[in-house]
Amino acid sequence: MRILSIIARLNIGGPAIYAIFLSGPDIEQTYRSTLVSGQVSPGEGDMTYLAQEKGVKPVIVRELGREISPLNDFFCFIALRRIIKKNHPLIVHTHTAKAGTLGRLAVFSINFARANHRKIKTVHTFHGHVFHSYFGRFKSMAFRLIERCLAKGTDRIVVLSSSQRRDIEFKFRIASPKKIRIVPLGFDLGPFKECDKYRHEIRSQILPSNDLFCLGMIGRLTAIKNNHLLLEAVSKLKRWKNLKGFHFLIIGDGELRQELEEKALAMGIDDHITFTGWQRDLPPFYGALDGVVLTSRNEGTPVALIEAMAAGKSIISTRVGGVEDLLGSAMIERDKNFTFVPRGILIPSGDVDALARAMIYLRENKKKIIPMVTRARNFVMKNFSKERLINDICSLYKELM
């Protein structure tokens, strides 16, 4: 049975890992899978190396990238139609907004022309969504309307968490409940369990001193991630005369990198922050950290938090998107500025004081947070394995057949 997966680009992050795993040798024990991808934009990390390691050779459609362009998008639609007709898939599985739109439109047009033939089934995975915080009010409304129309012709809508299902089903009313399935992410988490063996090696290469308390931010440097919040919190620590003993790694790249580096220099905190750029081998860098910070305004299921939990690192995150599905929502204890939940610390989105005080708390209460870290590691090892992801998706495909 042939499956065709379509994703806008294989940039660093959960969607690319997800699409590659669903096109690799594990799923090909049951299905013959082809991956179609666009090109990574300048400044983005490229995960083509992972596809190569897994023996996946994506079919590249040059026009299928990040940017919206009516002319390129039309040519992309034609190219996708041609690829789908050539491969004869029983199911087309799309990922990310642009690939989901053009890929499903291509399938709908083919199905319409095959009135008396077997229809191609469609599955779309929401790895996150762009229904708030990405664009202005009217553009966000337009995207919601487009997704509602597409969902009517889509056979199954996949979401990554319960909170994302609430968004898609109730908050934004994108799809009916009978079409929605929850399939959490899945990864090869084994290397992250052993990452502490690299701790001293990486810290001696990067940090000014080996005994510093080191917090990291991992991911794209882009507006939706609100990376500026970390710099503002570090600057607040400096004003409070509480910055001594801290160091911060910003692991990733993107269009805001130069702006962030210049801001750190202007604030006089650049000695306490290291920008490492993209790192292909992440477990050693997690090993160097004491904790991970996430400051996003909107998230689906953040991969950096899953990796940090597997690595046994404490977490501070804004309370957005699917973060509560990872860290838990039940309040264990509440500080004036932040909330302790079963597997981490949550802060209000955009709250500089809360982030600064939470970072101080982590540094000063290393032993107290050990149970929280242990619960987090056990949780992700049980719920986010690569094997579970493959089994869930294969079951979904069988259901459609």
N, C-alpha and C positions, 0 to 999 in steps of 0.2 A: 504494500500500500504506500502510495507516494504522498509525501508532505512537502509543501513549499513554505518556508519561513521568509518573511520580509522585514527588514529593519533599516531605518534611515542611515545609520552609520555604526561602525564598531568602535566607538569612542570608549574610553575607560569608564566603567560603571556596571551596575547590575543588569541593565537591558542587554548589553553585549554579551556578558557571561551567560545569561539565561538563553539567549538565542543560539549561542555557540554550543552549549550543552545539549540543546534540543535539535542540533543538526549533526552531532558527533556519533562516535561508534556505539555509545550506550543505547541511544534510541534506535540506531540502525539495526539492532538485533530484531526489532519488530517492524520498523518502518524504514522506507527509503526516503531520506530527507535531503532537501536542497536548500541552501541559504542564499538569499539575495540581499545585497547591501549596497549602500551608497559609499561616498568617500568621506573620510574624517576631515573636519575643517581645520585650517591653520591654527596652531596653538593648543589643539586638543590632543590628549593622549590617545594613542592608537592601540587597540587590542587585537590587531590582526595576528600578532605573534601567538596569542592563545588559540586562535582558529588553526594556525599551522601546527601547533603542538597537539591539537586534538584531531588532526587529519581532516579538517574542514576547509574546503576551497570555495569561498564565496563567489557567487556570480556578481560582478560589480556593474552597477548601473550608475554611470557618472552623474546623471542629473538628480539622483536620489540622495540629496544631502540635507543639511540642516536648514538652509535658507529657503524662503518661499519666493518663487519666481514663476509667474503664469506660463511663460514660454517653456522654461525648463521642466516645469511640472507637467505640461502637456506631453512633451517628449518622453518624460518618465512614465506617464500613464501608458503611452503606446509601447514602450519597451517592456513594461511589466505585463501587458496583455500578451505580447509575443512570447515572453519567457513562460508564462502560465500555460499558454496553448501548446508550447513545445514540450513541457514537462508532464502534462496530463495529471496534475495532482488531484487526489480525492479531497484534500483539505489544504486551504491556504491560511497560514497562521501569521498575523501581522503584529508588529511591536512598534511602539512610539507613534506619536500623533501623525506625522506626515506620511510615514510608510503605511500606517493604518488607513488613512484616507485614500491615498492613491491605490494601494493594494486592493482594498475592498471594492473601490469603484471599478477597477479592472476586472475583478471577479464578477461583479454584478452585471457588467456589460457583456461578458462572455456567457453567463447563465441566461441572460435575456435572449441572446441570439440562439441559444440551444433549448428552445422551448420544449422539445420532445425528447431531450437527452437527460442523462443523470446530471444533477446540479453539483457544482463544486461547493463544499461546505466551507464556511469562514469562521475563524476564531480570531479575536483581537485581545491582546493583553494590555491592560493599563498598568504600566510600571510606575506611574505617577499620573498627574494630570495638570493641565494648564488652565484650569477653570478659575483660579484666583492667584493673585500675587505676581503673575508673569506679565500681564498686559493690563491696559485700562479697562474700564467697565464695559464699553460697547464691544471691544474686540473679544473680551472674555465671553460675553453673551453670544457673539457670533460663533465662537468655537463650541460652546455648549449646544447651540442649535444644530451645527454640522454633525456633532457626535450623536445627537438624538436621532437624526435622520439615518446615519450610517448604522446605528444599532438596530433599527427596524429590520434591516436585511441581513444582520450578522447572526449566525447560529449560536455562538457562545461568546460571552464576554468574560474574560479572566481578570480577576483582581488579586492583589497580593496579600490583603489583610482584611480583617473585619471592619476596621475604620474606613478603609478605602471602599469597601462594599456599601457602607452607609452613605458615603459621598456620591457614588455612582447611582445607587438605587433611590435614595431619599432626598439628599440635599440638593443635587443637581438634576435628578430625574432623567438620567441618561438612558437607562435600559430597564426592562421589566425583570422582576426577581427570578422568573423561570429560566432566563438566559444566563444569569450570572453564576460563576463558580469561583470559589476562593482557592487559589493555588499559591502558597507561599514560595518565596525564592528558595533555591537550593545551591549549595557550594561544596567544594572540596575543602573542608575546614581543618583537615589534619595538620597542615603546615603551621597554622596559627596556634595550635595547642603547644607547639614546641618552639615558639618564637623567642622565648626568654634566653635561650642558649646563645643568641646573638647580642644580648643586651650590652655587654661591656665593649664588644668589638665596634658596634655602630656608635655608641655614645662617645668612645674615645676618638672616633673620626669626625664627629659633628659638633659635640657639645664643648663649650669652653672648660667645663669641669665635670667629672664623672658623677659627682654627688648632687647635681641639680635635680629639682623636681620638674619633670619634663611632660608637658601636655602637647597633644598633637591635633591638628585639623587635617583631615584627609578628604580630598575630592576636588571638584572643579572650582576655579576662582571666577565666579560669575555672580551676577546680581541676586539671583534667587537664593543663593547660599548665604548671603548676608555676611561675607567674610569680614567686613569692616567692623562688625560687632566685637570680634575677638580683639582687634587692635584697640578699640575704644576701651574694652575691659582691661587690657594690659596697661594702657595709659592711666586708667583709674587706679590700678594697683600701684603705679609709680607715684601718683599724687597722694595716695594713702601711705606712702613709704613702706609698702609691703611687697615690692617686686623682687627684693633680694632672695635668691635661692630658686627662682623660677626660670625656666627656659621653655620656648615654644617652637615646635616644628610645624610649618605649613607645607604639607606634602601634596603636591598637585600643581596644576597650571591652568591657564585660561586668560581671557581677555582683560581681567582685572589685575594681573600679577604686577605689572609695572606700577600701576596706581597704588596698589597696596604697599609695595616696597618703598615708594616715595612717601607715602603717608607714615609708615613706620619710622622712616628717617626724620621726617618733620616733627614727629611726636617725641623723638629722642628715645625710642624704645627698640631701635634696630639691633642693639647689642644683645637683646634678649629674644630675638626672633630669627630663625633660620628658614629660608625658603629653599626647599630641596628640589623643586620641580617634580615631574612625574617619576615614579619609581616602578620599574617592572616587577621587582621582587619585593613585595610589601611585608611579608612576615618579619624580616629582620628589623624593619623600622617600627613595627608594632612592638617588637621586643625592647626597643630603646625607650619606649614611652611608659609613663606612669598612668596616664589617662588620656581620653579622647574627648574632644569638644565638637559639638555640631550646633551651628547657629542658623540653620535654614529658616526661610519664611514658609516654605512648602516642601513636602517630601512625600514619596510613596512609601517604600520600605528601604531606608538608607543602608546600603551595603557596608559602609564604613562602620556602622554601629554593630552589625552582625559580626564582622571580622574582629572588632575590638572586644566584643563579648567572648568570642571564641579564644582570643588571645589572653583573656583574663585581665582586661584593663577596665578601670572605673570610667564611667561615662557621665558627662553633663550634656544635656540636649534641650533645645527649645521644644515646647509641647506643640508639635505640628504633625499633620498627616498621620502616617502609620507608626510614628515613634512610640506611642503608648502601647501599640501591639507588641513591640519588642521589649520595652522597659517595664511595662505594666502600668495600670492606671490607679490601682488601689493605694491610697496615701498611707504610708507607714509613719511618717513624721513630717512636720512642716516647720520650716524656718521662716523668718520674716520675709525673705526674698525668694526662696526656692522650696521645692517639694521633694521628699524622699519617696520613691516608689520601689517596688520589690527588686528591680534590677538596674537602678540608676538614679540620677538626679534630674528633675525637670525644672526648667525655668520658663517664664513667659517670653514669647517671641519679642525680640528687640530690647530686652531689659538688660542694660549694661551693668547696673548695680548687682542684679541677681547673679549674673555670670561671674563677675569679679568675686563676690562673696562665696559662691559655690567652689571656685578654684582654690580659694584660701582654705575652705573646709576640707577639700580633698587632701591638700598638702599637710594639714595639721591633724588629720584623723585617718591615717593610713591603715591602722589595725581595725578600726571600727567598721570600715567599709568592706572588709574581707568577705563576710557572709553575702553581701550584695553582689560582689564580683563572682563568687562561687555559684550563686543562683543563676546569674546571667550566662555563665559558660555552660552549665548543665542544660539550660533552656534552649540555647541555639544548637547545641550538639544533637539534641533530641528532635528539634523541629525544622532545621534548615540544612539537612544533608542533601547532597547531590542525588543520591539514590531515591530519596523520597520525592524529589521534584520529578525525576524521570518517570517513576511509577504513577504519580498523580496525572501527569500529562498524557501518558499512554492510556490511562483509564478514561480520560476525557475524550481522546480520539476514538476509542472503542465505543463509547457512548454515542458519539456522533455517527459512527458507521452503522 
